[in-house]
């Protein structure tokens, strides 16, 4: 694996591909600052003096940069997320979204990106998340500095409050279009989402079920003892809960668990809809959709 040599203070500031090139810039230069990295993102962050900020906030914490974008011509919005762990970029999201008729446009993308970031962090077992944002509402609707008046912003605040019971959420404001590498990256991801073709997937569901709280408790039983869980309304979820539900409906159709090779579950936290794919030993595929309904 190659190395990147970042010179923050030297005869020439920049990123170099060899120690020889780096040494030419720092040898004999009083107060030179330089460091080697295994990935270019961290090297750029070092040059931009962002690494010290990250170190203060990222110990045992996941960092995510979020941004939204809107195309008036296409009437399409999208968001981008960039996740950083131990100073390394580990995951990105570029997603287009539907625009609700609330005249929020770009704001809808911004808050959708923040929610998606928290959901991804929860689903992947992180306990602490720092959200880096350039749109003030990301934080101010949550902490009450701004009053959430519209349906989308009210829903955003409510969901963030629910998620904060599962994961520690912190906010850091960054200046838009200031040259910050990760902020520029998520801006590009948000714009890329707008230009992505809309995904149209038609799945024939073999089973469809509505689950109210009474049925949920009957299937799942007690969940208080589960260490990592997500509470949405009156429902409590984690991987074990979703697997129990998937297996319950498979057996409810008269099938046997031993017939299965694997189960794939896609859970939409915001819509409270669980899409389940059952793959049998004979490699047959069956699909179920489970909708959780508040009483």
Helices and strands as residue ranges (DSSP letters): E 4-9, E 14-16, H 19-26, E 33-37, H 40-47, H 51-58, E 62-71, E 76-85, E 88-97, H 106-123, E 128-133, H 137-143, H 151-163, E 168-173, H 181-195, E 207-212, H 213-220, E 230-232, E 235-237, H 239-252, G 257-259, E 260-268, E 273-280, E 285-293
